[in-house]
Amino acid sequence: MDFQKYPEKAQVEKFDTEDQVELNFEINSDRLTDDPKNQESLAGIRKKLNLILNEPGALLKEFHVIGKASPEGYYQKNLQLAQKRMQRIQQEVIGVLPHAVAERVYQNPQAEVASWNEVAELLEKDSLMETAGFIRKVVRELPDQMNRQGQRIKASKDYRTVIVPYLEQLRQVKYLCRYDIYREPTDKEVMAAYRRKGLDGMYTRYEYWKLLQLLKDSQEKEAVARKAYEESLSMKRPWVLAGNTLAKLYLEKDVTDTRILEPLIDRTIFTVNYKRKNMDTGRTEIINPIEVVVNQLCMYIKAGDFENASVMAKLIPADYKEFDLVKAYAWAMGGYFQGGNTPEETQRAAETFRTICQSSVQNEAVMNLALETPQGNAQADKALEQMADESPVKWYLKAVTEARKGDVGLTEAALYLVRCFNLDQKMIVTAQNDGEFTKEIVETALEMYKNQ
């Protein structure tokens, strides 16, 4: 089924979203470093705030700027520097917001000085364990004495060569923005929710509609389709897309279940793709979608229920030529390929016979043998001459034509069966259970096969 012809409307949801950006500063200054990323980040912040302000359904909730200074030098001076950095960025960015919005949005600007333990963490990430261990030892020995900690660390042999490069990472301002936005979930968000909640989670029909298109694993898709369809049945609103997807996946793995699609078919409407307006919803519904009817036809054929398969075939109008063969197959397997009680039935039987014969040489031979007439047997023999000698079916069917000649054809039938068995040993069991062959023919063929 074309999913775009059966769209589901998304439920607009609230998303709590967070953005975070870091800006780096020069030593002992509230000036940003020359790194182009700083200007890109500032421009990105302004752009995001403008998008939030202009996005329908978006609501800016919080805006925070946190200024930070590295721990070298005197603590109070560093704290003042952190405050200056925070205030500079706060003023630069907040100017984007209209005054009324800026007053309403929760703001909590902060300034802080990084601890020496944070420096140790950065060193440990780069496996500089000895230097990191030294710093942690100083902090333990001089707790709550930031100035003295800095003096001792600054006096170490590794200070300028190892430690100083890491301090730059702690001279920064962090920008944090939280906002609510009401919109349709994206494909990525739908998949993330499914990976988080799994098959036991609750989903909207729109989310199921998305998942059935996004999931690649057939088993996973089958499980989701089954769950979505069962939920729709429990609400007495059978969902055609989920049901048909489930049936299609069953057919692909050769599993038969004629119960899946039956709730989606109205046998009192003698056609497919019939449009009818639902008086309760006002929406136009498609009754007996062609995909559903054809898949149910295939289900009945696989189940060997050719009476119901014939009913499904009759629902498909003659102008759907692409389904002529599967319809003919259903009628032929049900025995409706010759004769008829009415001119209409006779014509349909003749068309069924002709359609299957034209589908392949093998089918032409089989259909002519099914007539069980001397003319049919002769025509089957003629068709079999066109099949490749490497086909075991060719020699099996030729054995059938010979067997039908009685004692005259016994030897030839056995010889053809031997050729068949040589090509496919599994055909021995088929022959043993086939009423076309007498016990004598099969035993003769098996004895010749074993003694060759």
N, C-alpha and C positions, 0 to 999 in steps of 0.2 A: 504494500500500500504506500502511496505517496503521502508522507507525513504532512507535507505542506497543504494538502487538500483537506486534512483533518486537524487543523490547528487547535491548540488549547490556549486559553487566555491566561497570562501570568497573573498571579496574585501579588500585588505590590506589597513589598515587605520593608520593614525598617532595618537598616544595617548600621551598627555602631562601628565607625571606622576611625582608625588612628594613623596619623602620619608623623614621622620623626626624622629630623635632619640635624646633623652636627656641623658646626662651623669652627675653624681653627684660627688662633690668633698669634701674633708675634709676641716674643718674650717681653714681659713688663710693659705691655701695651694693650689698648683696646682696639687696635687696628688689625684687620684680618690679614692673614698671610697672603702672598702673591699667588697661591694655588688657585687656578681657574675654577676648581670645583667649588670654592667658596662663593663666587659670584653666581655660578650655576645654581647652587643650593638656594641662595637668596631669591633669585628670580623664580625658582621653582616654588618657594613658599608663597610669594606674592601671587603667582599664577593659580596655585591651589586655592588660596583664600578667595580669589575672584570667582573661580569656578563654583565654589561652595555658595557664595553669595548669589550667583546667577542661576544655579541649578534648581529647577522646580522640585519641591519636596525635600530640599536639603536644609538642615538646621545646624548652625555652628554652635557647639556647646561649651567647649573649653579651648583656651589658648594659653600656653605656658612657655616662658622662656627661662631657661636655667643656665646662669653663667657660672663658669668654673675656672679656677686658676690652679696651676701646678704648685706643689708644696715647697719648692726651694725658696729660701729667703724668709722674711718675717711673716707670721701668720696673718696679723691684722692688715698688713699692707696687701697681702695676697687676697684677702677677703674683699678689701676695697676695690682691687683690680677686677675681681670677679663680678662685683656689683656694676662697675662701669661697663664691662663687656655686656652684661645682661641688659642694662638700660639702653645701650646703643642699639642693640638689635631689636629690642622691644619697640623703641621709637621708630626705627627704620621700617619695620614690618607692619606694626599696628596701624600706621598711616594709611594702609590700603583699605582698612575697614571704615565704613561710615561711622560717625560719632555715636549714633543711636545703637548700632550693632556692637561697637567696642564697649559701650557701657553695660550692655546686657550680657555679653559673653563673660563667663567665669575666667578670671585671670589670676594666676598665682606665680608671679615672677620670683625667682630664687637666685641666690648667689652662694657658692660654696667653694671650699678649697679641697682639692683632692688630697687624700691621705697617702702616706708613703707606702702603705700596704697595697694601694692601687698600683703604684709603680712596680712593686714586687710581683703583682699578678701579671703585668705586661711582660716583665722579664721571664717569668716562668713559662709563659706561652711560647717564648722563643728558646726555651730550654737553658736559660742562663741561671741555673739553679744556685750556683755558689753566691753570686751577687745578690740574688733575690733572698737567699737565706740570711745574708749579712743584714740586709735592710729589715727583715722581719725581726731579727735579734735586737736591733737598735730600738725598734718600736716597742718590743716587749719590755726592754730595760728602762725605757723613758716614756711610759704611758702618759697621754694627755700633755706632753711637753713638745709641741710641734716645733718650736724654735730650736730647742736643743737637739731634737732628732735631726733636723736639717743640717745643723752645724757638724754633727758627727759624721753624717753620710757624705756631706760635702768634702770632708777631710780624707775620705777613703781614696785609695789608689785608682779605683774604677770609676770615680765620679764623672770626670770629663769625657773619658773614652767610651764608657758603656752606659752610664745612667742618663746623662744629659739628653741624648737623642730620644729617649723614651718620654721625657717630660713634655715635649711638644704635643704629644697625643692627649695630654690632660689640660692643655690651654684651649678651652673650647666653650661654645654655647650650644646647648641643646634646645631645639624648638619642638614642641609637642602640641599637636592639634587633634582634638576629638570632635567628631560631628556625626549627626544622624542623617541618613538619606533614605528616602522612600523611592524604591525603583524595583524593576524586575530583576530577579537573580540572574547572574551571568552563567554561562556554561561551566566555567571554572568553579563557581560557588555551588552550583547544583552537584557537581561531581565531588567537591570537597565535603558537602553535607552528607552525601551517600557514603563516602569512605569513612566518615566519622560515625554515622548512625547505623550503617549496614542495612541488611534486609529487614530487620525488625523495626526500623524507623518509620515514622509517619511522614507521608509525602503528599503534596497536592497533585492533582491530575497533570498540571503543567510540568511539575518536576518529573513525574513518570514519563510524560511525553518527551522531555529532554533526555532522560536517562536511556530510553529505548533507542534513541538515535546516537547517543554518545558511547554507550558500552560496546566494546568490541568482542569480548569473550561471549560465545554463544550460550554457554551454560549460565553465566551470570545474567545475560539478557533474558534467557528463558525464565529464570527465577523471578526477576523483576516483572516481566510480563504476566506471569502467573499470579503474582501477588496483586498487581494492579487490576487484573481482570476479575479475580475473586472478590476484591473489595467492591468493584462496580456491580457485580452480581448480587452481593449481599445488600446493596442499596437499591436493588431492582432497577438499576440503570446500566445495563450491559454496555461496556465500552468496546466499540467495534475495533478500534486500532489495537488495543491490548490483546483482545481475543484473537484477531487475525495474525498478529505477530507471534503469539504463542503457537497457533496452529501451524504457521509456516515453519517455525523452528522444529516442531514435532515431525513434520513431513520431511524436512531436510535430513533428519537422523532416522527416518524410516519407522517412526513410532505412530501408531494409530489410536485416535480417540475422537470418535464422532460426536461426543457430547460437547466439545469445546465451542463449536461454531453454531450449533443448533439454536441457541437462544437469540442469535443475530439474524436468523432467517425467518421470513414470513411466507409460508407456503401458499397463503391465500392470494398473494400478489404474484401473478404468473409472469414475472419478468425480473430483470436486474436493474440496479441503479434508478429505482423509482423514487421520485422526489415527493415528499409529503411534509406539510407544515405542521409542526407540533403546536397544538392549541395552548398548551401550558406554558411553554417557553417562548413561543413565537418564532423559533428557529426552524429553518428548512432542514429536514433530515433525509438521508439517503437510505432507502429500504432495499435490502438485498444487494449490497455492493458486489460488483462482479468478482472482486478478489476473494471475498468470503464464500460466494457460491462455488467458484471454481475449486478453492481449497477444500471445501466440504465434499465436493464431487470426488476429489482425489482421495479424501479420507475414506469415503464409502467404497471406492474401488479397492483400496488397500485392505479394507475390512472384509471384502468379499460380499458386501451387501449391494448387489447390483440392482435390486428393486429401488432402493432409495437413491442410488447413483443415477438411475434413469430419471427419477423425479428432478434431481438437481440439473441434469443435462437439459431437461425440457424447459427449465427456467431461463436458460441462456439463449437469447434470440439468434436467429440465423446470421444476422449481420456481424456478429462477433466471430469472424472467420478464424481468428488465431486459436480458437478453442474447439474447432471442428474435430480434431483428432482425438482429444481426450473425451469428448462427447461420444464419438463413434466407438471408442474403446469401451466405454461404460455400457453402451447398448449391445455391442458384440459379445462382451463377457456375460451379459444377461440373456444372450440367445436371440436378441432382436436384430438379426442381420439377414434374414430371409423370410419370405412370405409376408403375412400381415392380414388383419381382419378388415381393414379399410384401405382405400386408395392412399390415404396419407401415411398409414403405417407401412404399406408396401413400398412407397417411394422412399421413406426414411430408411427402411431396411436396405434397399438397393444403394442408397447414398453411403450408409454405414459400411457396407461391404466394399464399395469402391474406394472410400477414403482410407480404410486400413490397408487395402491391397496396394495403394499408391504410396504408402508411407515407407515401405522397404520390401526387398525381395523376399526376405524371410517371412514377413507378415502376409505377403501375397500367397506364399505356399501354405502357411498355417490356415488362412481363411478358406482357401480352396479345399484343403483337407477337411475342414469343418463342415463343408457341404455334404460330405459322405456320399458322393456320387461318382460314377466312373469318369464323367467329364471333369469333375472337380479334382479327382486324383491325377488325371492326365495333365491338367493345367498346373497342379502343384509340382509334378515331376519336371515340367517344362521350366517353371520358375527356379527350381532348385539347381538347374544346370548353370544358372548365373551366379550362384554362391561360390565362394572360395573353397578350394579343397581342404584348406586348413581349418575350416569350421566344423566342429563336431556335430552341430545342429543339422548341417546339411545331410550328413550320412545317417543321422537318427531319423530325420523326416523321410529320406529315401527308403529307409528300412520299413517305415510305416506304409508307404505306398506299395511296396512289395508284399508286405504281410497281408494287405487287403486282397491280394490275388489268390489267397488260399494256399494249398499245397504247392502250386506252381511257383509261388514266390518265396517259399520257405528258405531255400539255400541262399538266394540273393539277399533276403532280409537279414539272415544271420551274418553274411559277409559284410553288409553295410554296418551292422551293429559293431562288428569287430573293429572296423575302421574308426567308428565313433569312439569306442572304448580306448583305443590307442591314443586318441587325441585328448580325451577327458575321461579318466577312470570313474569319476563321480557319476557319470551317466549310466553306469551299471545298475545302480539302485533305482534310478528313474525307469529304466526299461523293465526291471523286475516287477514294478508296481503299475505298469502301464497296460491297460486292458486291450490295447491295440495288438499286443504280442501274445501268442500262445506260449505256454510253458515250454513246449518243444523248441520253439525258435530261440528263446532266451538261453536254454540249456545248451543248445547247439553252438550258439554264439560264444558262450562262456568257455566251452570246451575248446573251441578253435582259438580263442583269445589266450588261454593258458598254455596251449601246446604250440603256439607259433614260434 
